[in-house]
Amino acid sequence: MNTIPERLQALRLAMQQQQIDACLIPSADPHLSEYLPDRWQGRSYFSGFTGSVGNLVVTHDFAGLWVDSRYWSQAEQELAGTGISMMKTMSAAATLHIDWLAQHMKAGQVVAADGMVLALATARHLQHSLAAQGITLKTDTDLLEQVWTARPGLPDAAVFEHQAPFAAVSRADKLAQLRTDMHKLGADHHFVSTVDDLAWILNLRGADVSYNPVFVAHALISQNQVQLFIAPGKVPSDLAEQLRAEHIHLRDYAEAASALSQLPAASRVLIDPRRITFGFRQAIATSCSVIEAINPSVFSKSRKTAAEAQFVREAMEQDGAALCEFFSWLEQALKNQETITELTIDEQICAARARQPHFISPSFGTIAGYNANGAMPHYRATPASHARIQGDGLLLIDSGGQYLNGTTDITRVVAIGKVSEAQKRDFTLVLKGMINLSRAHFPRGTLSPMLDSLARAPLWAENINFGHGTGHGVGYFLNVHEGPQSISGAQPEAHMAMQEGMITSNEPGIYRPGKWGVRIENLLLNIAAEANEFGDFLQFETLTLCPIDVRCILPELLNHEELQWLNQYHQQVWQRLSPRLSGAASDWLRQATQAI
């Protein structure tokens, strides 16, 4: 079964044998992770589409892949010849595939989806939509396991401890706070599936998921012990012994669902309906009462302590120094007319970071897009398709690193040869939006989506917009994308309140399809501003340290406050990074941070 049509044929045969009329394969695993271990790359295996988000629906005479606008070009190329239709949605959260199933399936037919990877909220929506049409939803069958003959097993990378001083809060203190939060919610047990929550709570890290230092496991937490469901052999014996002494007991990964079904009668179980799959919700013993609320750890891990914030500042200096070395190399290589491609950019920027202390891995796949490729926000160069960096234009580089002392995410656009007035205008408008948000003061508790228009206002004034969010939360040596805050067009909800210690990206952009793209991104830390008779105010501290290419700016479009912000930022970048640099990199930084 080497071709997609052959794989679909095998899937349809299994569906026919089990009297299943449609199969839904989401981009998901039992932990609802953003980046999926190979074992749960079923949507990619059966469709050939390698993007990170999409929903595949297969019936006996149709196959469709629902993807949002970030992936339309990629999906069109990768689905060619597979017999799978690309179905366009406007956002990753869209549920048009569910609407399609409800409209096209007939009463009495059966739709199958593996409940162990189907998000609870999605399953409820799916159940409601299908039931209204007399369609049955079957969630107790994993068709992939039956058809995917060479399916990878569980990831086997070893788990390690995130140790002091970088783990600034002890595991015991985190568990004590979590148990206090559980008690407030009336829970005596708490089931956690999301791998970043689990890694944060237990001060453990791993390498099971690309780019995020997490491991595949579940945990059932009570007031006196933790049951950690993880594949045998992943936790080194000395660490396992230490955990056992702290009443954290290892159990086989496959036993999580049965443990939920065997909870004592009248147990009060806390689950997060946004962060648990339908299968695990169904496994909870019916004698238990279920409390649905956001995992308390979502809030706790988003609010970095003063010690963690200071470690992140150091990580930003290391990251900034690496970037200066990279940009210094790039400038000299271009002068020497060396052959440089988008793939070279990725190699060199990762190599520069790897030379820094405490570096572990990239925090996501580097996006290096030259001219037209930069107009695709989630573009990724491949050996089969990439551009050479030559001639005139704009090079967009979005990259980041995982360090023991922090997680980084930065986008810079740099001039290659001559930059046109139109390109400079777009760059400057994006810069104005980025500065506008950077300078914001706002009451503590402001719902993060309310800040979105600050970054978009200069673009909106020119009738320009961009399709992605302006800012996402960033973890502490954890996931580069985390909540609960989101500076975006999302519907504001109470849990999105901005609190001190949160780290959020600031990344407006302009994308001209087939021409160029501009995105400028810094990470921001919520810090106290002032408390007065009007309330308690927060402001942003810019954490990211790397020059912004002034060759791409039209200074006349910047007002006095914006110019002042830019010059002060570059002065700070010089002061913080110059002690870490020497030679050509130091010379490059000095030139790049000159005031305008």
Salt bridges, closest charged atoms under 4 A:
GLU34 OE2 - HIS481 ND1 2.60
ASP68 OD1 - ARG70 NE 2.83
ASP140 OD1 - LYS138 NZ 3.14
ASP142 OD2 - ARG151 NH1 2.98
GLU145 OE1 - ARG39 NH2 3.00
GLU145 OE1 - ARG151 NH1 2.88
GLU161 OE2 - ARG171 NH2 2.95
ASP188 OD1 - HIS189 ND1 2.73
ASP188 OD2 - ARG268 NH1 3.62
ASP196 OD2 - LYS301 NZ 3.10
ASP208 OD1 - LYS234 NZ 2.85
GLU246 OE1 - ARG171 NE 2.89
GLU255 OE1 - ARG251 NE 3.04
ASP272 OD2 - ARG275 NH1 2.58
GLU292 OE2 - ARG124 NH2 2.60
GLU317 OE2 - ARG576 NE 2.61
GLU317 OE1 - ARG580 NE 3.03
ASP319 OD1 - ARG353 NE 2.58
GLU325 OE1 - ARG355 NH2 3.69
ASP346 OD2 - ARG380 NH2 3.45
ASP398 OD2 - ARG519 NH2 2.95
ASP409 OD2 - HIS472 NE2 3.12
ASP426 OD2 - ARG512 NE 2.80
ASP452 OD2 - ARG456 NE 2.61
GLU462 OE1 - ARG425 NH2 3.26
GLU482 OE1 - LYS301 NZ 3.44
GLU482 OE2 - LYS304 NZ 2.73
GLU493 OE1 - ARG274 NH2 2.64
GLU493 OE1 - HIS495 ND1 3.94
GLU500 OE1 - ARG444 NH2 3.23
GLU507 OE2 - HIS472 NE2 3.16
GLU507 OE1 - ARG519 NE 3.81
GLU521 OE2 - HIS472 NE2 3.97
ASP536 OD2 - ARG444 NE 2.73
GLU541 OE2 - ARG313 NE 2.80
ASP549 OD2 - ARG551 NH2 2.75
GLU562 OE1 - LYS432 NZ 2.86
